[in-house]
Amino acid sequence: MLDQATLDQASQRLAQGDPAAADALLTRALQTMGARPALQAGQDRLEVVAAVLAAAAQPAMKDSERERLRQQLDTQYRRDPQAMERLERVLRARGRLSAESLQALLLAGKGTAVAAQPAPVATAAAANRPSRPAPRAASAAAPSTAVGTASEDDPLPPVPEGPDPCAGLAGRGQACFDALADARGPMLVVVPGLTGGTPYALSRGEIAVDDFNRYCRASGRCAPQPATTAEQGRLPARNLSLAQAQGYARWLTRATGGWRYRLPTDAEWLHAAQAQQQWKQAPDSNCIAPNASAGNGAPVGVRGREANPWGLVNLTGNVWEWTAGGSVRGGSYASFWSDCTVQAQRPLAGGGQADVGFRVLREVK
C-alpha cells in the first residue's frame, strides 16, 4: 500500500508537468525504504513516460530516437500493463494525454509518415517476463487502413511466427494484448482450455466504442458510434448485429498481423465466466438491484466492475454478449438481479439491440 501511494503521488507530479519532482520523490523513497522492486520499476516507468511526453512536443524528432522510445514504451507495457493503464488515466485526467494511449501519442508526432513505417511489433504484458521475444509484426506494406479495406472474402494472413505473447498466462489473471498500427488491441485475459485443451484469451471486458470505431474508420463498413468524451469512448459498443461483431473480429485478425480473433462459442464463454469454480455473478453487477421494482439503468465502462476469478469483468450485467452461435449471455443493465448471472442466456435473430454488445476471443498457440 505504501509503495502504491508513493507511486500515485509521483504519477500526479508527472501529470502536473513536473517530471523532476516525480523522480526526486521516488529517489527519496528508495533511499528511505531501501531497494523496493515496485518503486524501482515505477521510477523506470515514469522516466520513459516523461520522455514520451517530451517527444510528443517535438514533431521534428529523428525517427531513430522516436523508435528507441517506442521500444522502451513497449517494454513498460509488457512488464506491467495495469500500471501503464493507471498512469494513462492520471495523465488523461490532468489533460496531458489527449490520444487514446501513450503509444498513439508518440506515433502521432510523425504525421503522415506513420503509414510508411512498419506496424509496431505485437506486445504482451506479463509481470516478470520482460525478456519474452515478440511475434513477427504485420507487413510494412499493409498499414491498418489497407488491412481495413480488405475484402471479406480475402484469405486471412498466416498466424505470426515465433512465440505467442499470450502463452503461459492461463488462469493467472495477467493481461496481454496485440499491437495495431497506431494503438493497441483489446486487453486480453488468457483462460485454461475446455476439458484440458488449448488455452484461449478473451477480451477483459466488452469491446469498447473506441475500439469498434477504429474498425469503422479503417474499413468503412460501419458508422462510428457517438463518442464525444473519453468516458463515452470507454462504454461498450452496442446495438450491433451478430454479423457486425463477427466483422470486427475478422478485421482485428488482419489488423494484428494474423492473430486469430472470433466470437467465443457458448461453451467457451460459459467456461471462461465460471472459472472452474461455478462462479455465477459479480456482487456489484450493473443490473437492476434486488430491492428495485424496475430500473432506468445504462451501461458502464468496459473496464468494469468486480472481476471473476480469472480476471474477466462485466460478465454479468452491463450488456448482453454475443456468442458465435447467435445467442447472448450474462444479462444487462436492464435485467433483474435474479436473471443477471452467467447462466442467463437468450437466443436472438442476429439483429442489434440497445443492451447487447460483445467481447472477442483470441486463439492462443
ZASEMAR-592467 format. One record per residue (C-alpha): x, y, z. Coordinates in steps of 0.1 Angstrom, whole numbers, padded with zeros to 4 digits, always signed. Last residue first. Example, Ala and Ser with C-alpha at 12.3 -4.5 7.8 and 13.67 -1.06 7.14 Angstrom:
# ZASEMAR-592467
+0137-0011+0071 +0123-0045+0078 
This chain:
# ZASEMAR-592467
-0008-0210-0299 -0035-0189-0284 -0068-0181-0301 -0083-0146-0294 -0119-0145-0283 -0139-0113-0286 -0163-0095-0263 -0198-0084-0273 -0226-0059-0270 -0264-0061-0265 -0285-0037-0244 -0296-0014-0273 -0303-0044-0296 -0287-0055-0328 -0301-0081-0351 -0290-0118-0353 -0323-0135-0345 -0315-0136-0308 -0315-0165-0284 -0314-0160-0247 -0290-0169-0219 -0286-0162-0182 -0262-0188-0168 -0235-0161-0163 -0260-0144-0139 -0282-0113-0140 -0316-0131-0141 -0321-0129-0103 -0309-0093-0103 -0334-0081-0129 -0320-0074-0163 -0320-0039-0179 -0283-0033-0171 -0276-0065-0190 -0278-0103-0187 -0249-0127-0190 -0253-0144-0224 -0264-0138-0259 -0273-0164-0286 -0262-0164-0322 -0240-0194-0323 -0208-0174-0321 -0217-0158-0288 -0230-0123-0284 -0228-0105-0250 -0257-0090-0230 -0247-0056-0217 -0239-0041-0183 -0250-0072-0163 -0229-0103-0156 -0196-0109-0174 -0186-0073-0167 -0150-0081-0159 -0126-0110-0166 -0097-0117-0142 -0098-0155-0139 -0116-0155-0105 -0143-0131-0119 -0136-0094-0119 -0155-0067-0099 -0170-0040-0121 -0158-0028-0154 -0130-0016-0175 -0158-0018-0202 -0173+0014-0189 -0209+0015-0175 -0241+0007-0193 -0274+0025-0185 -0301+0019-0160 -0337+0031-0158 -0348+0004-0135 -0377-0015-0122 -0390-0030-0090 -0358-0022-0071 -0347-0041-0039 -0327-0067-0058 -0308-0041-0078 -0315-0039-0116 -0282-0047-0134 -0246-0035-0134 -0231-0063-0113 -0216-0052-0080 -0217-0087-0064 -0203-0102-0096 -0224-0133-0106 -0222-0170-0111 -0188-0186-0104 -0191-0224-0106 -0154-0225-0096 -0138-0237-0129 -0137-0200-0140 -0175-0197-0144 -0171-0170-0170 -0144-0187-0190 -0163-0220-0192 -0195-0200-0201 -0180-0181-0230 -0162-0212-0243 -0194-0233-0242 -0214-0205-0260 -0188-0203-0286 -0165-0173-0284 -0166-0146-0311 -0135-0145-0334 -0099-0134-0334 -0069-0152-0349 -0036-0134-0347 -0028-0126-0383 -0010-0093-0385 -0029-0075-0357 -0050-0056-0382 -0059-0087-0402 -0073-0106-0372 -0089-0074-0359 -0108-0071-0391 -0122-0106-0387 -0132-0099-0352 -0149-0066-0362 -0168-0084-0389 -0180-0110-0364 -0195-0083-0342 -0211-0067-0373 -0226-0100-0383 -0241-0106-0349 -0258-0072-0351 -0247-0042-0331 -0268-0022-0308 -0238-0020-0285 -0202-0008-0283 -0194-0009-0245 -0186+0024-0229 -0150+0036-0230 -0155+0060-0258 -0183+0077-0239 -0160+0084-0210 -0134+0099-0233 -0160+0124-0245 -0177+0130-0279 -0181+0093-0285 -0211+0086-0308 -0208+0053-0327 -0188+0052-0359 -0207+0042-0390 -0200+0008-0404 -0181-0009-0433 -0157+0020-0440 -0128-0004-0430 -0104+0018-0411 -0129+0042-0397 -0154+0015-0387 -0127-0006-0371 -0114+0023-0351 -0150+0030-0341 -0152-0005-0326 -0123+0000-0303 -0134+0035-0292 -0169+0022-0285 -0155-0005-0263 -0154-0042-0269 -0167-0059-0237 -0143-0066-0209 -0110-0085-0204 -0111-0095-0241 -0110-0133-0241 -0079-0155-0245 -0076-0192-0252 -0059-0221-0236 -0055-0254-0256 -0075-0283-0242 -0078-0296-0206 -0116-0301-0208 -0120-0265-0223 -0089-0245-0223 -0074-0225-0194 -0081-0188-0196 -0060-0160-0210 -0071-0124-0203 -0069-0099-0232 -0067-0061-0234 -0082-0050-0267 -0058-0040-0295 -0031-0014-0291 -0026+0018-0310 -0013+0031-0343 -0006+0001-0364 -0023-0024-0341 -0004-0041-0313 -0016-0073-0296 -0025-0075-0259 -0017-0094-0228 -0032-0094-0193 -0025-0114-0162 -0054-0131-0143 -0033-0163-0137 -0057-0187-0153 -0037-0191-0185 -0007-0169-0188 +0018-0192-0204 +0012-0180-0240 -0002-0145-0246 +0029-0132-0264 +0028-0162-0288 +0063-0174-0297 +0076-0171-0332 +0058-0168-0365 +0026-0148-0369 -0006-0167-0379 -0009-0165-0416 -0029-0137-0432 -0066-0142-0437 -0079-0151-0472 -0099-0124-0489 -0136-0130-0489 -0144-0101-0465 -0124-0079-0489 -0095-0060-0474 -0103-0023-0467 -0093-0025-0430 -0060-0041-0437 -0051-0012-0461 -0061+0013-0434 -0041-0005-0408 -0008-0005-0427 -0001-0033-0452 +0032-0028-0469 +0050-0029-0436 +0039-0065-0432 +0025-0074-0398 +0050-0078-0370 +0067-0110-0361 +0060-0121-0325 +0077-0105-0295 +0105-0122-0276 +0100-0127-0238 +0126-0107-0220 +0103-0086-0199 +0086-0116-0183 +0083-0106-0146 +0047-0094-0150 +0030-0101-0182 +0021-0076-0209 +0024-0088-0244 +0034-0070-0275 +0028-0072-0312 +0056-0054-0330 +0047-0020-0342 +0034-0017-0378 +0062-0010-0403 +0066+0027-0413 +0050+0044-0443 +0017+0050-0425 +0035+0069-0398 +0050+0094-0422 +0016+0112-0424 +0022+0128-0390 +0052+0116-0371 +0041+0132-0339 +0011+0110-0338 +0033+0079-0332 +0042+0090-0297 +0006+0099-0288 -0007+0066-0301 +0018+0047-0280 +0009+0069-0250 -0027+0058-0254 -0061+0071-0268 -0046+0105-0275 -0053+0136-0254 -0028+0128-0227 -0016+0156-0205 -0051+0169-0197 -0048+0162-0160 -0075+0134-0162 -0057+0119-0192 -0024+0118-0174 -0039+0101-0144 -0058+0076-0166 -0026+0069-0186 -0008+0061-0153 -0034+0035-0144 -0032+0019-0178 +0006+0018-0175 +0003+0002-0141 -0022-0024-0154 +0000-0032-0184 +0030-0041-0162 +0061-0055-0178 +0049-0058-0214 +0036-0022-0214 +0069-0010-0200 +0088-0028-0227 +0065-0013-0254 +0074+0021-0241 +0112+0014-0243 +0107+0002-0279 +0087+0033-0288 +0114+0055-0272 +0140+0039-0294 +0118+0043-0325 +0114+0080-0317 +0151+0084-0315 +0157+0066-0348 +0129+0087-0364 +0146+0119-0355 +0125+0143-0336 +0109+0171-0357 +0075+0166-0341 +0089+0177-0307 +0060+0181-0282 +0053+0144-0284 +0089+0137-0275 +0086+0154-0241 +0055+0133-0233 +0075+0102-0244 +0105+0111-0223 +0083+0116-0192 +0067+0082-0199 +0101+0065-0200 +0112+0081-0167 +0078+0073-0152 +0083+0036-0159 +0118+0034-0147 +0108+0051-0114 +0078+0027-0111 +0101-0003-0116 +0124+0009-0088 +0094+0016-0066 +0079-0019-0071 +0113-0035-0066 +0120-0019-0032 +0157-0011-0028 +0156+0006+0006 +0128+0024+0024 +0144+0058+0029 +0168+0060-0001 +0141+0044-0023 +0115+0069-0011 +0139+0098-0017 +0146+0087-0053 +0108+0082-0059 +0101+0118-0048 +0130+0132-0068 +0118+0114-0100 +0083+0129-0096 +0097+0163-0088 +0119+0162-0120 +0089+0151-0140 +0070+0183-0132 +0042+0187-0157 +0012+0182-0134 +0009+0147-0148 +0044+0139-0136 +0035+0152-0102 +0004+0131-0101 +0024+0100-0111 +0048+0106-0083 +0020+0108-0058 +0004+0076-0072 +0038+0058-0070 +0042+0067-0033 +0006+0055-0025 +0013+0023-0044 +0045+0016-0025 +0029+0024+0008 +0000+0000+0000 
